[in-house]
Amino acid sequence: MKAADFIYHRAHSIDEALRLLVDYDGTARILAGGQSLVPMLNMRLLRPAALIDINGLEELSRIEVRGSETVLGGLVRHVTVETSSLVAERLPLLARMIRHVADRQVRNRGTIGGSLVQADPTGEMPLGCLVLGARVRVISNGKAREIPMQDFYEGSYAAAIAPDEILVEIIFPRHPIHHAFRELNRRHNDFAVLSIAIVGDRDEEGRWSNVRIGLGGVHDTPIIVEEAGAHLDGSLLDDSDIAAAAEAAGRAISPPSDMRASEEYRRHLVSVHVPRLLREFRTSASPSSLN
Ligand SMILES: Cc1cc2nc3c(=O)[nH]c(=O)nc-3n(C[C@H](O)[C@H](O)[C@H](O)COP(=O)(O)OP(=O)(O)OC[C@H]3O[C@@H](n4cnc5c(N)ncnc54)[C@H](O)[C@@H]3O)c2cc1C
């Protein structure tokens, strides 16, 4: 099947792209890497009047350090997240997670902004950005706003971005010292059945703070298990803390049943792998393992 007719515009500036979005009054779409949009066009799940190609906009491809924050442009490609030494140093969780996104061909074209707006509940980048406490900056003609990742999703494939807005930046606060990630899927680099991302800081006495546990694939959006994080802050992450966090994770999820896995199986995976990853997280952060 081929896409329905559309008009193609190659934007030469962000202002031009924004003007075109206004001209089309909600009937145009931004084209970034095209890895999700083009299949949807070809299946005629979408029939936009126009595509506005932002691939030439260098200013959206930058990676910058602003004080304690790290900023990725909306058009930064997955392959750049994978290979950038700055990302490896400042956002190691993201650098680890990106290797689980699709295959090399998709990573060469796909972008972080496209992944966030696509809002796939199993997507690695939405989960990584959520766990790291990022916020996105979106602009429209004459207006700009920042949205915490926590508020960016309204449901499955439903990002809180208006048709006349462009996601221009993802802004990350300081990355906690420790992180862990695990993904379970049917085949290597397939969409996740369950993904778990954990970050946190540990003091010299072994007490934890800023612990955030995020889960993907078990709700209509990626989620943070708030109750577990609150419980683990100040704890030593001993086995009883881990058991309580895993129980909280079980209560926070609402997994779908789909062609990849049943709800029951996903619940089982959460009960097994959240405590397992938390134990690995504790071990990898212990001073003896850092020597
Ligand atoms: C075979 C295959 C396997 C894949 N596996 C995975 C996987 O395992 N994990 C995963 O997370 N993803 C996976 N993907 C999706 C991939 O990561 C896509 O790159 C990503 O979802 C979309 O990014 P894109 O740059 O290609 O966006 P596009 O396809 O160009 O756009 C996607 C949507 O976002 C909008 N958009 C894009 N950029 C902006 C912007 N800056 N501002 C406003 N709107 C914007 C578009 O209008 C469109 O609605 C896979 C894709 C394929 C084809």
The ligand as a Gaussian input file, in Angstrom:
#p B3LYP/6-31G(d) Opt

LIG

0 1
 C       11.343000      -1.782000      12.368000
 C       11.229000      -0.746000      13.450000
 C       11.526000      -1.095000      14.749000
 C       11.438000      -0.154000      15.770000
 N       11.738000      -0.538000      17.049000
 C       11.689000       0.376000      18.047000
 C       12.030000       0.016000      19.390000
 O       12.432000      -1.113000      19.691000
 N       11.916000       0.977000      20.346000
 C       11.499000       2.260000      20.060000
 O       11.412000       3.081000      20.968000
 N       11.178000       2.628000      18.815000
 C       11.268000       1.722000      17.798000
 N       10.942000       2.102000      16.520000
 C       10.506000       3.491000      16.284000
 C       11.732000       4.384000      16.063000
 O       12.403000       4.590000      17.281000
 C       11.326000       5.742000      15.475000
 O       12.479000       6.360000      15.071000
 C       10.637000       6.722000      16.395000
 O        9.505000       6.199000      16.991000
 C       10.145000       7.946000      15.641000
 O       11.210000       8.784000      15.387000
 P       11.346000       9.462000      13.981000
 O       12.404000      10.487000      14.093000
 O       11.520000       8.427000      12.940000
 O        9.945000      10.225000      13.836000
 P        8.852000      10.308000      12.641000
 O        8.537000       8.922000      12.222000
 O        9.407000      11.224000      11.606000
 O        7.708000      10.994000      13.414000
 C        6.943000      10.318000      14.402000
 C        5.835000      11.267000      14.894000
 O        6.394000      12.330000      15.641000
 C        6.109000      13.615000      15.025000
 N        7.350000      14.385000      15.198000
 C        8.606000      13.962000      14.927000
 N        9.503000      14.869000      15.343000
 C        8.798000      15.903000      15.862000
 C        9.171000      17.139000      16.470000
 N       10.463000      17.488000      16.646000
 N        8.176000      17.959000      16.902000
 C        6.876000      17.616000      16.752000
 N        6.473000      16.449000      16.199000
 C        7.414000      15.592000      15.773000
 C        5.747000      13.287000      13.596000
 O        4.893000      14.267000      13.024000
 C        5.045000      11.943000      13.772000
 O        3.723000      12.152000      14.207000
 C       11.033000       1.184000      15.466000
 C       10.736000       1.550000      14.154000
 C       10.839000       0.596000      13.135000
 C       10.538000       1.006000      11.721000

